Amino acid sequence: MKTSTHELFPALFIVLPLPCVSNSRYLTQERFLEVMKSLGYQVLRSKESKRMAYWLFQWGGQLEEKTWKKEVINDGKTRNNFAIYN
């Protein structure tokens, strides 16, 4: 079944280097999706390549009043410091 353009929009396409969500002290893919959900977006599609992660989100219109803090989720010396918080 093909989706028409009118059914997709408003939409948001995000591309991040894969280590931002797979090797960060402060962010995991699950946390990233929780943040996006709290901003009112639902993931329609996602894909990972060797080096990049791609998501297509659609605006759902429901914002949550949630504060995201910079907190260590994955500790370790080899982790990077990429974070998303407010």
C-alpha positions in Angstrom: 0.0 0.0 0.0 1.4 3.3 -1.0 1.1 6.3 1.3 0.2 9.6 -0.2 2.3 12.7 0.5 -0.7 14.4 2.2 -0.9 11.5 4.7 2.8 11.8 5.7 3.0 15.6 6.5 3.9 17.2 8.8 7.0 15.0 9.0 10.5 15.2 10.2 13.5 13.3 8.8 16.5 12.9 11.2 19.9 11.5 10.3 22.6 11.0 13.0 26.0 9.2 13.0 25.3 5.8 14.4 27.7 6.2 17.4 25.4 9.1 18.6 22.8 6.5 19.6 24.8 3.3 19.9 27.9 4.4 21.8 26.9 7.5 23.9 27.1 7.8 27.6 24.0 9.9 27.7 21.7 8.6 24.9 20.4 5.3 23.6 18.0 4.7 20.7 15.3 4.0 23.3 15.9 7.3 25.0 16.0 9.2 21.7 12.6 7.7 20.7 11.2 8.7 24.1 12.4 12.2 23.6 10.9 12.4 20.2 7.6 10.9 21.5 7.4 13.6 24.2 7.8 16.2 21.5 4.8 14.8 19.7 6.4 12.7 17.0 5.8 9.0 16.1 8.4 7.0 14.3 7.1 5.8 10.9 10.3 4.3 9.6 13.9 3.7 10.7 17.1 2.3 9.3 20.7 1.8 10.3 23.6 1.5 8.0 27.2 0.9 9.1 27.8 4.5 10.1 24.4 6.3 10.1 21.0 6.0 11.7 17.9 7.3 9.9 14.4 8.0 11.2 11.2 9.4 9.6 8.9 10.8 12.1 5.3 12.1 11.8 3.9 14.8 13.9 1.2 13.4 16.1 0.3 16.7 17.9 0.5 15.5 21.5 3.3 17.2 23.5 4.2 15.9 26.9 5.5 18.2 29.6 8.7 16.3 30.3 12.1 17.5 31.2 15.1 15.6 29.9 18.3 15.8 32.0 21.8 14.9 31.0 22.4 11.7 32.9 24.8 8.8 32.3 22.9 5.9 30.9 25.9 3.9 29.6 29.1 4.4 31.6 32.5 3.6 30.1 35.8 5.1 29.0 35.2 4.4 25.3 31.7 6.1 25.2 31.2 9.4 23.5 29.5 12.5 25.0 26.6 13.0 22.6 23.5 14.1 24.5 20.0 15.5 23.8 18.4 17.2 26.8 16.6 20.4 27.8 
